[in-house]
Each structure stands twice: as structure tokens, then as C-alpha cells.
Amino acid sequence: MTTFWSGWVIALIVFNLGLTLFLFLWGPRVDIPTQPDGTTGHVWAHGVLREGLNRLPMWWIVMSAALFVSGFTYLALYPGFGASKGALGWTSAGEHAQDAAANAALEAPVRTRVASTPIETLASDREVVRIGQRMFIDNCASCHGREGHGNPVIGAPDLTDGDWLYGGDGKAILTSIQDGRQGGMPAFASVLPEASITDVVQYVRSLAGKPHDSLRAQVGRTVFKTNCAVCHGADGKGNTAMGAPNLTDTIWLYGGEQADLLRTVRGGRGGVMPAWRGRLSDDDMRMIAAYVYAISHPDAARR
């Protein structure tokens, strides 16, 4: 704090506390003229209402005096009176450092386990999962949601359904957190005529067991094998090495209705999972991975 602002704060404190202390000490002693009936002479409603005069109750005076003493004691002990550090030398930074050190000491045994234990095993460690959940909420919930159910608007996958673009074992989940993922579905609007796009969408709907036009789906099967099978596989079951989703289930990252699929094929999709390596410690990422594994493999996590 600069000298000017320190002086400004001190001046405000002295003025406000000085004025209120003066009024507190002077108020009970001031002599207010009264009428023979004990009123001040102020009347309303043609004399029906008259202003009375009573001294302040003792409890109010004692409480106010105690508050003044508390305020002056606080300013003497803690920062607040301009740039003064206070008699105790307390700082918020020092308090935070003490709390952080105490928390680190409590976490040390947990982090020792985390560093040398497989993610699948950590998922059954309640303490690790609890910490991982807290860090997931702080770092991942903005995209995947607080409970990990995802967001189809931005293409953030549901982490609780057991369906994985890049694999759902502990190592794959940890790799996704550490290094991020870059998903890309190319746009076919400039490659295929609109009729072929409609045909291939009908075929994809047939793979997922959704209502479809069987004639157009037969034509779309050829379109699919020529343009889509290289990523999604000849049977449409996807490829975790490339992050190509399985098209034969009922789980859709951007929605599985016909309009959603047409939009996907025409314009493509592009999702980005940021890399957290360098922003979070290895232990932190492993605990988040353990939490994600636990919510996606509830039976394994309860063992």
C-alpha cells in the first residue's frame, strides 16, 4: 500500500471512529430541554402524539462500549489501520501458507499410495476417489458436468455410460487427462451429394437399430464403406485408436436423431480435450482418473 492510500485509510478510520466515539460519550450526557410533563415539546396530530424522552438503556451502552473496545483491539492486533501490520503480524498469505502446509501433510500418505498404484485399484480407494471428485469438479465439470454426464452441445462425452472413444481402462483415461485428445470428423458437404448424405445417415440409423428407410439404407451402406469405414470400421463399431465412435450402439456424442446425424455428416465435428500435464501434478491427474474410472465402472470401484 502506498503512503498516500495508507494515509487516506487512516484518515477515514480516525474520522469515523472519532465521530462515533464522540457521539457515544456525549449523547448520554447532553441536556435536552423538556416540558413539565416530561416530553420534548414536539407534537403531531394536533397534540395527540407527543415525543417522549428516555435515557438509553444500560445494556445498549455496555454493548456499544464493548464493540468500540473490540474495534480498537482489532486495529491494534491485525492489519487494517493503513499500512500497519498489526502487533500479531498476521497476513492472509501467511495464513494460506500454513493451511496449505497442514493440508499437504494430511495428503502425504494418500499421495504416496497414488504414485505407485494402478488406476483400477485406486478407484476402490474411497479417500482417493473423494479427493479426485473434488479436483474433477474444480477442473473438469465446466465441460463434463458436475456428475460427469457430459454436454452434447459442446461434444463433451458422458463419462458414466461406459462408452469410450479412446478406451476406458485406467491407462487410457489417464492418457486422455495428461495429454488431451483432438477429435475430428470431416465434413462431407463438399464431397458427397445431398442424396448420398441422406442415404448414409439412414444406414447409420439402421446400424443403431433406429427407425430408418431400408431402401436408402441399402444405398447408404455402399457410401459408408467407401467414405466412412476407414475410421469407423467396416461394421461401424468404431476405432479407439483414432477416437472414432461406435455407431452401432445408442450412445451419441452430438445426438442421434436424424437432424443431428445430417448435421454431423454435412459439417463434420471437432472436439478438443485439453491436456492437463503441466497444469496439474501427476498425483492430481491420477486421482482424477481414479474418480472417472470409479463413476464409469461402479461395480469394480466397490470391490
Residue pairs with C-beta under 8 A, 6 or more apart in sequence:
1 9
1 82
1 83
3 83
6 82
6 83
7 82
9 81
9 82
10 81
10 82
13 75
13 80
13 81
13 82
17 68
17 71
17 72
20 68
21 68
24 64
24 65
24 68
27 56
28 55
28 56
28 61
32 40
32 53
33 40
33 41
34 40
34 41
34 53
35 41
37 50
38 52
38 53
39 50
39 51
39 52
39 53
40 50
40 51
40 52
40 53
41 51
42 50
42 51
43 49
43 50
43 51
44 50
74 80
75 81
75 84
75 86
76 86
76 87
77 86
77 87
77 88
77 90
78 86
78 88
78 90
79 85
79 86
79 90
79 91
80 86
85 91
107 131
110 127
110 128
110 131
111 283
113 122
113 125
113 128
114 122
114 128
114 283
114 286
114 287
114 290
115 282
115 283
115 286
117 125
118 170
119 169
119 170
119 171
119 173
119 174
119 286
119 289
119 290
119 293
120 169
120 170
120 293
120 297
120 300
122 128
122 129
122 170
122 286
122 287
122 289
122 290
122 293
123 129
123 170
123 290
123 291
123 293
123 294
123 297
123 300
123 301
124 294
124 300
124 301
124 302
124 303
125 290
128 287
128 290
128 291
129 287
129 290
129 291
129 294
129 301
131 287
132 287
132 288
132 289
132 290
132 291
132 292
132 294
133 291
135 280
135 284
135 287
135 288
135 291
136 144
136 148
136 288
136 291
136 292
137 146
139 276
139 280
139 288
140 148
140 288
143 151
143 154
143 156
144 150
144 151
144 156
144 157
144 158
144 159
145 151
145 156
147 160
147 295
148 158
148 159
148 160
148 292
148 295
148 296
149 158
149 159
149 160
150 156
150 157
150 158
150 159
150 253
152 252
152 253
152 254
152 255
154 271
155 183
155 253
155 254
155 269
155 270
155 271
156 271
157 163
157 164
157 165
157 253
158 251
159 292
159 295
159 296
160 295
160 296
161 251
161 296
162 168
162 296
162 297
163 245
163 246
163 249
163 251
164 172
164 240
164 296
165 181
165 183
165 238
165 240
165 243
165 244
165 245
165 253
166 172
166 175
166 176
166 181
166 240
166 243
167 173
167 240
168 293
168 296
168 297
170 289
170 290
170 293
172 240
173 289
173 292
173 293
174 285
174 286
174 289
176 273
177 276
177 280
177 285
177 288
177 289
177 292
178 275
178 276
178 277
178 285
179 275
179 277
180 272
180 273
180 274
180 275
180 276
181 243
181 271
181 272
181 273
182 271
182 272
182 273
183 243
183 269
183 270
183 271
183 272
183 273
184 268
184 269
184 270
185 264
185 268
185 269
185 270
186 268
187 266
187 267
187 268
188 197
188 227
188 265
188 266
188 268
189 197
189 266
189 267
191 227
192 200
192 223
192 227
192 265
196 219
196 220
196 223
197 262
197 265
197 266
198 216
198 220
198 262
199 216
199 217
199 219
199 220
199 223
200 220
200 223
200 224
200 227
200 228
200 265
201 220
201 258
201 261
201 262
201 265
202 212
202 213
202 216
202 217
202 220
203 212
203 216
203 217
203 218
203 219
203 220
203 221
203 223
203 224
204 220
204 224
204 236
204 247
204 261
205 211
205 212
205 217
205 256
205 258
205 261
206 212
206 214
206 217
207 236
207 247
207 248
208 247
208 248
208 249
208 250
208 256
209 250
210 256
224 232
224 236
225 234
228 236
229 236
231 239
231 242
231 244
232 238
232 239
232 244
232 245
232 246
232 247
233 239
233 244
235 248
236 246
236 247
236 248
237 246
237 247
237 248
238 244
238 245
238 246
238 247
245 251
245 252
245 253
250 256
252 260
253 269
253 271
254 260
254 263
254 264
254 269
255 261
276 285
277 285
280 288
293 300
293 301
294 301
295 301
